[in-house]
Amino acid sequence: MSGDVRMTDAKRAAPERLEIHVSYTCGNSCLFCSERNRLRRFRTLDLSGAEIAGILREKRRAGFSHVTFTGGEPSLCAALPAAIGAARALGYRTAVTTNGAAFADPAFARRAAPLLDEAMLSCHGPTAALHDALTGRKGSFDDVMAALDNLGKAGRGRPFLMVNTVAMRKNFMRVSDILRRVAGTGLVRHYLISNPAPEGGACADYAALAPDLTAIGPRIGALREQAELFGVTLRFFGVPACALGGHYDLSNDLYYSPRLTVERAALPGGRAGLKETVSLRPTRRRVYLETCRPCPLRRSCGGIFRKYLEAFPGHAAFFRPVREAKPA
């Protein structure tokens, strides 16, 4: 994610990115948690060190070169530090997505930082009051900021730091403040604004949760200028390129890398095992409208979340082909 190379069809055909859900534990209870159902089902079944090591060896032989450890909250998985080290020893570029958790501990961060190439932290409000309300845990904002500080000041071995904000009706008007708060540390290099993925907890009342995509266009120019002043790359996930207006190049879809996800799954007989899912394009739970057909970015843009169109059927007319765009 730290690169900005647009994906060609050839690169899309052979995934090199591996994503492993190592933890089914999380101290937060986020309103938008797409993993809520899996966390409830497999909450005592974090992956073991042996399972992770086996996956890493097998997929490295298959040509995978980048691994992201995620969850749940991966830093709560006892096997994570050893897993990151094993991945580095095998030649992987390593990444983690985290809400702060164990990384808020300076000792843990010092141990992990030299082994990580990238870290994506979640921050959903510019203050503890808003962030903690959205994550359902008092102190979660302090953990994120401590983790950011610990990872960002880890010396020459510090990872490329990114921050992700899930934009909701309750915090979208504060996104500029969030960007200012995290980028003002001088540590963050990439800021991702995500439309809530309609899975797990986010499905309960998507119409009340999701931001109005027809109203974000006028704000993007100012956000872009703000990010550029801080020297931060700005991207949008789960938002159709056309909703970004003339800033369609900020769509994360245009830079999507194919990936293989490994996660817990229910097997026949009630057993819990592992399943693999290949994602060649960013189209999960997304659809195209008939008006998308002539868009020059259709091969790169993943379309619109089906759940969004069900929640806001009157918004369908808003999405139109991007004009004067260079195909990605």
Backbone torsions as a table, in degrees:
resi	resn	phi	psi	omega
1	MET	NA	-17.7	-178.1
2	SER	-76.7	-7.5	176.9
3	GLY	-100.6	159.6	-179.5
4	ASP	-119.9	35.8	-179.2
5	VAL	-87.8	122.5	178.9
6	ARG	-69.1	142.7	-173.6
7	MET	-80.6	128.8	173.2
8	THR	-87.5	166.6	178.4
9	ASP	-60.5	-35.5	-179.6
10	ALA	-64.0	-41.6	-179.7
11	LYS	-70.4	-30.9	179.3
12	ARG	-68.0	-26.3	-171.0
13	ALA	-73.8	-24.1	-174.5
14	ALA	-129.7	96.6	-179.1
15	PRO	-60.2	136.9	173.7
16	GLU	-119.0	-5.9	-178.9
17	ARG	-99.5	130.1	179.8
18	LEU	-113.4	136.0	178.2
19	GLU	-125.3	120.9	-178.0
20	ILE	-117.2	122.4	174.1
21	HIS	-83.8	97.7	-172.9
22	VAL	-90.0	-20.8	-174.3
23	SER	-127.0	141.9	173.9
24	TYR	-122.0	32.4	177.2
25	THR	-123.0	141.5	176.2
26	CYS	-157.8	132.5	179.4
27	GLY	-77.1	-17.8	179.4
28	ASN	-87.6	166.6	175.2
29	SER	-139.2	66.6	-172.0
30	CYS	-65.7	141.2	178.9
31	LEU	-58.4	-33.1	-171.2
32	PHE	-102.8	11.0	-171.1
33	CYS	-58.4	113.2	-180.0
34	SER	-75.9	-15.2	-177.4
35	GLU	-99.4	6.1	-171.8
36	ARG	-53.8	-44.8	-177.4
37	ASN	-65.3	-42.1	179.7
38	ARG	-69.1	-34.9	178.2
39	LEU	-63.6	-38.9	178.9
40	ARG	-68.4	-38.7	-175.0
41	ARG	-76.0	-36.0	-172.7
42	PHE	-118.7	26.6	-169.9
43	ARG	-61.6	-20.1	177.1
44	THR	-103.8	12.6	-171.5
45	LEU	-120.9	48.5	170.5
46	ASP	-57.1	149.8	179.2
47	LEU	-67.4	143.7	178.2
48	SER	-82.5	164.0	177.0
49	GLY	-58.9	-38.5	-179.5
50	ALA	-65.8	-40.6	178.9
51	GLU	-63.1	-46.7	-178.4
52	ILE	-64.2	-43.6	-179.4
53	ALA	-61.5	-40.2	179.0
54	GLY	-64.0	-42.5	177.8
55	ILE	-61.8	-46.5	-177.7
56	LEU	-60.8	-44.6	-179.3
57	ARG	-65.3	-45.9	-178.4
58	GLU	-62.2	-45.8	-175.9
59	LYS	-75.6	-27.1	175.6
60	ARG	-66.9	-40.3	177.1
61	ARG	-64.0	-28.7	-178.8
62	ALA	-82.5	-3.4	175.2
63	GLY	106.8	2.8	178.5
64	PHE	-73.2	140.2	-174.0
65	SER	-127.7	-4.0	-178.4
66	HIS	-137.1	131.3	178.8
67	VAL	-129.0	134.7	174.1
68	THR	-112.9	126.9	175.7
69	PHE	-96.4	125.8	-176.0
70	THR	-140.9	-170.6	-176.8
71	GLY	-154.7	-138.6	23.4
72	GLY	30.4	-161.7	177.5
73	GLU	-101.8	105.3	-172.8
74	PRO	-62.3	-29.1	-177.7
75	SER	-71.0	-10.0	175.8
76	LEU	-90.4	-2.7	176.1
77	CYS	-83.2	121.4	-175.8
78	ALA	-59.2	-26.6	-175.4
79	ALA	-85.6	-4.0	-171.3
80	LEU	-61.1	-51.6	-177.2
81	PRO	-55.7	-44.7	179.2
82	ALA	-66.2	-34.8	-179.6
83	ALA	-66.5	-41.6	178.2
84	ILE	-62.9	-43.1	178.9
85	GLY	-63.1	-40.8	178.7
86	ALA	-64.1	-39.4	179.3
87	ALA	-63.8	-43.6	178.5
88	ARG	-62.9	-40.1	-179.9
89	ALA	-63.9	-29.3	179.2
90	LEU	-84.7	-5.3	177.5
91	GLY	97.0	11.5	176.8
92	TYR	-76.5	150.0	158.9
93	ARG	-82.1	136.0	-170.9
94	THR	-114.8	145.1	179.1
95	ALA	-146.0	157.2	176.8
96	VAL	-141.6	143.4	170.6
97	THR	-108.2	131.7	-171.6
98	THR	-150.3	152.4	173.9
99	ASN	-95.6	8.6	-179.8
100	GLY	111.1	-67.7	175.3
101	ALA	29.5	-115.1	-175.5
102	ALA	-64.3	-25.9	-179.7
103	PHE	-68.6	-13.2	175.1
104	ALA	-71.7	-16.2	175.4
105	ASP	-84.5	116.9	-177.4
106	PRO	-55.2	-36.8	-178.6
107	ALA	-66.4	-43.0	178.9
108	PHE	-64.4	-44.3	-178.7
109	ALA	-63.1	-41.7	179.5
110	ARG	-62.8	-34.7	179.4
111	ARG	-71.4	-40.1	-173.7
112	ALA	-86.1	-35.3	-172.3
113	ALA	-53.6	-45.4	-178.4
114	PRO	-65.2	-14.6	-178.4
115	LEU	-97.1	-7.9	-176.9
116	LEU	-104.0	135.7	172.5
117	ASP	-89.6	-32.1	-176.6
118	GLU	-142.7	148.2	173.6
119	ALA	-142.0	130.1	177.5
120	MET	-111.2	115.1	178.8
121	LEU	-102.8	148.2	-178.3
122	SER	-99.9	126.2	177.2
123	CYS	-139.2	121.5	-171.5
124	HIS	-118.0	9.9	176.4
125	GLY	-162.8	153.2	179.8
126	PRO	-80.8	-8.7	-179.2
127	THR	-133.7	160.7	177.9
128	ALA	-62.3	-36.3	-176.9
129	ALA	-58.9	-48.1	-178.0
130	LEU	-76.3	-49.6	-178.1
131	HIS	-57.8	-48.5	-177.3
132	ASP	-65.2	-32.7	177.8
133	ALA	-65.6	-36.4	-178.1
134	LEU	-80.3	-27.8	179.7
135	THR	-93.2	-11.8	177.8
136	GLY	73.4	18.5	179.3
137	ARG	-142.9	119.4	176.1
138	LYS	-65.5	132.9	-179.1
139	GLY	96.4	-6.7	-177.4
140	SER	-68.0	-34.2	177.6
141	PHE	-65.5	-42.9	178.9
142	ASP	-61.8	-36.2	178.1
143	ASP	-64.7	-43.5	-179.7
144	VAL	-61.7	-47.3	-177.4
145	MET	-67.9	-35.5	176.7
146	ALA	-67.5	-41.8	179.1
147	ALA	-63.6	-41.9	178.0
148	LEU	-60.0	-44.5	-179.8
149	ASP	-66.0	-43.7	-178.4
150	ASN	-64.7	-43.8	-179.7
151	LEU	-73.0	-36.7	-176.7
152	GLY	-74.4	-19.6	-178.9
153	LYS	-113.5	29.1	-176.8
154	ALA	-84.3	7.2	177.5
155	GLY	89.8	-156.6	-174.4
156	ARG	-62.3	-23.8	-178.1
157	GLY	-89.3	9.4	-175.0
158	ARG	-66.8	145.8	-179.5
159	PRO	-78.3	164.8	171.5
160	PHE	-69.1	119.3	-172.1
161	LEU	-100.5	132.9	179.2
162	MET	-128.9	155.3	176.3
163	VAL	-129.6	137.3	177.2
164	ASN	-116.8	131.3	174.4
165	THR	-117.3	121.8	172.4
166	VAL	-81.6	115.1	-175.2
167	ALA	-84.5	123.9	179.9
168	MET	-129.0	171.2	177.5
169	ARG	-59.7	-30.1	-175.9
170	LYS	-79.6	-13.3	-178.3
171	ASN	-135.3	-2.9	-173.7
172	PHE	-62.3	-35.6	179.5
173	MET	-71.2	-6.6	178.8
174	ARG	-108.4	7.3	-177.3
175	VAL	-59.1	-40.1	178.6
176	SER	-60.4	-38.6	178.9
177	ASP	-68.5	-37.6	178.2
178	ILE	-64.3	-45.8	178.5
179	LEU	-58.5	-44.7	179.9
180	ARG	-62.6	-39.0	-177.1
181	ARG	-66.8	-46.6	-175.9
182	VAL	-81.4	-38.7	-179.9
183	ALA	-71.7	-27.0	179.3
184	GLY	-65.4	-14.2	176.2
185	THR	-71.7	-18.9	-176.4
186	GLY	76.4	8.9	-175.4
187	LEU	-105.8	-27.7	-173.8
188	VAL	-86.3	137.4	-178.5
189	ARG	-117.3	-10.3	-176.5
190	HIS	-147.1	129.6	-179.0
191	TYR	-124.7	120.8	-177.0
192	LEU	-111.6	126.8	174.6
193	ILE	-104.9	119.7	-173.1
194	SER	-110.6	131.8	168.6
195	ASN	-72.8	134.1	-177.2
196	PRO	-56.4	129.3	176.6
197	ALA	-74.8	127.1	-174.8
198	PRO	-78.3	70.3	177.7
199	GLU	-140.3	161.4	175.3
200	GLY	55.1	-129.4	-177.0
201	GLY	-65.4	-25.6	-178.0
202	ALA	-69.0	-15.1	-177.2
203	CYS	-81.1	-16.1	-172.8
204	ALA	-56.2	-48.5	178.7
205	ASP	-148.5	72.4	-172.9
206	TYR	-62.5	-34.0	-179.1
207	ALA	-64.0	-32.6	179.6
208	ALA	-84.5	-20.5	-175.8
209	LEU	-89.9	-48.1	-170.4
210	ALA	-70.4	146.1	176.4
211	PRO	-74.6	160.5	178.5
212	ASP	-80.8	105.2	-177.0
213	LEU	-68.7	-19.3	179.7
214	THR	-77.5	-8.3	-175.6
215	ALA	-112.8	0.2	-174.1
216	ILE	-84.4	-25.6	-175.6
217	GLY	-48.8	-51.1	-176.3
218	PRO	-63.0	-19.0	-177.2
219	ARG	-91.1	-14.4	-170.5
220	ILE	-70.1	-36.6	-179.8
221	GLY	-58.3	-44.4	179.7
222	ALA	-67.3	-39.1	177.9
223	LEU	-64.3	-39.5	179.3
224	ARG	-63.7	-45.5	178.9
225	GLU	-61.2	-40.2	179.6
226	GLN	-63.0	-45.5	179.8
227	ALA	-62.5	-41.4	-179.6
228	GLU	-64.6	-35.3	177.7
229	LEU	-63.6	-33.1	178.8
230	PHE	-87.5	-4.7	-177.0
231	GLY	71.2	31.1	-176.7
232	VAL	-111.5	136.5	175.0
233	THR	-77.8	130.2	-179.1
234	LEU	-107.3	133.5	178.1
235	ARG	-141.1	156.9	176.7
236	PHE	-122.8	129.5	177.9
237	PHE	-105.8	141.3	173.9
238	GLY	72.2	14.7	179.4
239	VAL	-115.1	124.7	178.3
240	PRO	-56.1	141.3	-177.4
241	ALA	-55.3	-36.0	-176.8
242	CYS	-67.7	-25.8	179.0
243	ALA	-70.4	-15.2	179.9
244	LEU	-89.2	2.0	177.9
245	GLY	60.4	-134.2	-179.2
246	GLY	-72.1	-1.8	-179.9
247	HIS	-104.6	33.3	-177.7
248	TYR	-57.2	-25.0	-178.8
249	ASP	-69.3	-7.1	176.5
250	LEU	-87.0	-1.3	177.7
251	SER	-68.7	125.9	178.6
252	ASN	-64.4	-23.1	179.4
253	ASP	-56.4	-35.5	-175.5
254	LEU	-68.3	-14.7	-177.3
255	TYR	-118.6	16.3	-175.5
256	TYR	-67.0	136.2	175.5
257	SER	-109.2	131.4	176.8
258	PRO	-56.1	147.6	-176.0
259	ARG	-149.0	162.3	174.8
260	LEU	-117.9	125.0	179.5
261	THR	-105.2	131.4	176.4
262	VAL	-115.5	126.0	-177.4
263	GLU	-152.0	165.5	176.9
264	ARG	-63.9	147.2	177.3
265	ALA	-153.0	154.4	176.8
266	ALA	-80.2	129.5	179.4
267	LEU	-105.1	164.7	177.6
268	PRO	-54.3	143.2	179.8
269	GLY	86.6	7.5	178.3
270	GLY	81.8	5.5	179.0
271	ARG	-79.7	157.4	175.5
272	ALA	-108.6	128.6	179.0
273	GLY	-133.7	-148.4	179.7
274	LEU	-124.9	145.5	174.0
275	LYS	-128.4	155.8	179.5
276	GLU	-119.3	136.4	178.6
277	THR	-129.3	124.6	177.5
278	VAL	-94.8	129.9	177.0
279	SER	-120.8	106.5	-178.0
280	LEU	-87.2	-25.1	-179.2
281	ARG	-140.1	159.1	-176.7
282	PRO	-81.8	56.5	-172.3
283	THR	-111.2	9.8	-177.1
284	ARG	-59.1	123.0	179.0
285	ARG	59.0	23.5	-179.7
286	ARG	-119.0	155.3	-178.0
287	VAL	-135.8	164.9	174.5
288	TYR	-109.2	147.2	172.3
289	LEU	-91.3	165.8	176.7
290	GLU	-61.1	-32.3	-179.6
291	THR	-71.1	-12.4	178.1
292	CYS	-76.6	-18.6	-171.1
293	ARG	-53.6	-46.9	-177.9
294	PRO	-84.1	0.6	-175.8
295	CYS	-67.4	130.1	-179.0
296	PRO	-67.5	-12.7	-179.5
297	LEU	-101.4	8.6	-174.2
298	ARG	-59.4	-35.3	-178.1
299	ARG	-68.5	-18.8	-178.3
300	SER	-108.0	-41.1	-180.0
301	CYS	-71.0	137.3	-177.8
302	GLY	-84.5	-4.4	-179.7
303	GLY	93.4	-153.8	-171.9
304	ILE	-119.0	139.4	176.2
305	PHE	-58.8	129.0	179.3
306	ARG	-57.5	-38.8	-178.5
307	LYS	-63.8	-33.8	178.6
308	TYR	-63.7	-44.9	-179.4
309	LEU	-66.6	-33.2	176.7
310	GLU	-69.3	-37.3	-179.0
311	ALA	-74.9	-33.8	-176.8
312	PHE	-130.7	68.6	-176.7
313	PRO	-59.5	-27.7	-179.5
314	GLY	-72.8	-10.6	-178.8
315	HIS	-84.9	-9.6	-175.3
316	ALA	-57.3	-36.0	-177.9
317	ALA	-68.6	-15.5	-178.6
318	PHE	-73.1	-31.5	-173.0
319	PHE	-83.4	117.6	-175.0
320	ARG	-132.5	157.6	179.7
321	PRO	-57.5	140.0	175.2
322	VAL	-69.6	134.8	-179.8
323	ARG	-100.7	147.4	175.5
324	GLU	55.2	35.9	177.5
325	ALA	-101.0	144.8	173.9
326	LYS	-84.7	126.0	179.4
327	PRO	-56.7	139.3	179.7
328	ALA	-84.3	NA	NA
